[in-house]
Amino acid sequence: MAEPCSESGSEEELPTLSSLLEPHKPSPPRPPSPDPEVVVVSSGGEEAEEEVVVEEVAALRGRVAARGGAGFEPCWQPHGGLCASGDLVALGGEGPWGDPAPSGGGFWGGENSTCGAEGPALLVGQDEPSSPLVSGASTEASPLPKKRQYSQREREAVCQAAWERRKEREAKRRLQEEEKERKRALAKTLKAQRPGECQKYITVVLDPVLLQVEGGEQILRALEAANYSCVVENQAVPCSITWRRKTVSSQMGGGDEWTEELNVLVLLGLGEFLSMAQSYKQKVDSCTEGQKMTLQSYVAHVMEKLPGKILALAVVGVENYFRSLGVQSKQRLQQAAAPGNQEEQRKGRKKKIKDSGLEFARMDMEEALVDLQLCTRVQVSFFDSCEELGEYATMFTKAVAEAPFKREREDTGFSFYLEKRWCGGVKVDHSGKGLLKVWNRQIQQFNRVSPAMAEAIVSAYPSPQLLIQAYGKCSSDQERENMLANIPVHRGEGVTATSRRIGPELSRRIYLQMTSHNPDLCLDLTG
């Protein structure tokens, strides 16, 4: 430690800190001092001296030289610092030998910010912590961590787990794709059943014999005019019409699949139909099995060829036939009324009903039709012209096409019929509008309650809560049972208006319904 010396007695004045920070000209290197020097600035005066350590200038040159080796070259810092010679270099100043400090990073005297060959640098005046002194002889590359070695069993377990996860992902993706495909097919099927779309999937199959009889050409033209697809193929029953429906397939690129519909329409000739009706009359009169075919036996023969089908029959010209018979009967009566034998005229009048082909044939036909409907549930439709038959075939085809859609719509899940107007429900909004109609419908569910009676009760008690509160104000059960009995019920308007009361019976039933806790209680024993 060097002895302190006063400002007046020192042989060598120390520079101030501000002068050290200013750029200066290069000075020759000073010999290294063996010990560090400490400069103490005294306030001078008789008061207690206050020592202020301005700077501790260490003789770094010797220590740096000892650390860096003999080949050490002095260096400088771009941000300001000490050289190896001990000089303080300011930011942007010159190097220790008078060379300007380069503006890029790096040490002076080395390549790529190195201080000489291997020399370190000590920075002074920076905010960041000083970098440690690095020696080239002490730097060694740290070894990398060794990679873990897995055994054969562990590798197989990892591969198996990865394979299982992959299979689970594939199975999940397959299920999602199948669900999407199923929903897509269902939506496509429902769309194909809608009115307006279902006609595109229906094909009408006509028997070749049908086109050769009267009315067959009109049927074909009417179907083609309605944009229905028609084909001509041999049928099991002559003069018959069947239908095929194209099944919507969810498979991409799959072939068209066709499903036979259950309905069959058969066109009967007028003479054939009248003959069958006459045979039924003869069979009934003789009470024996005749040789000729009746309507019932004909239907049985057709159902043997087409089991499980729904048969419908059509006949053209029946009414025209009866009209012609009526005209002929009038002509015969006119001839009988001519001047002649009076006795023959009286006999002709007595035999009018018996001998009249009109009355006899129509009666036979009605009896045959009733027997046919009761035994086979087959209905026969009559048409005056072939044009009406063509329109009927078109409407029949439309009904067959829309049948799946209507069955799906009417499938409510209940075993009884739901009338739309009555059981369609009442819409209630968030504000409570519609609750009064719901309360009215609930009262109408009682037996023998008309809309007028329900309206009278709802007018007196607009909500179930008000009715319950009114029951609570009564003093006895008898009073509660008869509370609604005297409510008037008005029906009609003007001179036809009438008035009556609810009555004790309905009042008692409503009271039991609103207050009883027995779920098996029978409210109305009379039904």
Protein Blocks (a to p, Z undefined) as FASTA:
>chain_A
ZZdddfklpmbdcddfklmmpccdddddddddfbdcdddddebijbdcddddfbacddfk
lmmmmmnojklccdddfkbpadfkopacdehiacfkopacdfbgcdehiahhiahjlpcc
ddehiabdcdddddfklpccddddddddddfklmmmmmmmmmmmmmmmmmmmmmmmmmmm
mmmmmmmmmmmmpghjlmmmpccdddfklmmmghjlmmmmmmmmnopacdddddfbghia
cdddddddfbghiacdddddfbdcddddfklmmmmmmmmmmmmmnopacfbdcfklmmmm
mmmmmghiacddddehklmmmmmmmmmmmmmmmmmmpgcdfklmmmmmmmmmmmmmklmm
mmmmmmmmmmmmmmnopacdddfbfklmmmmmmmmmmmmmmmmmmmmmmmnopabdcdfk
lmnopaddfkopajlmmmmmmmmmpghiafklmmmmmmmmmcfklmmmmmmmpmbfklmm
mmmmmpccdedehjlbccddebjmlmmmmmmmmmpcbfkbcfblnZZ
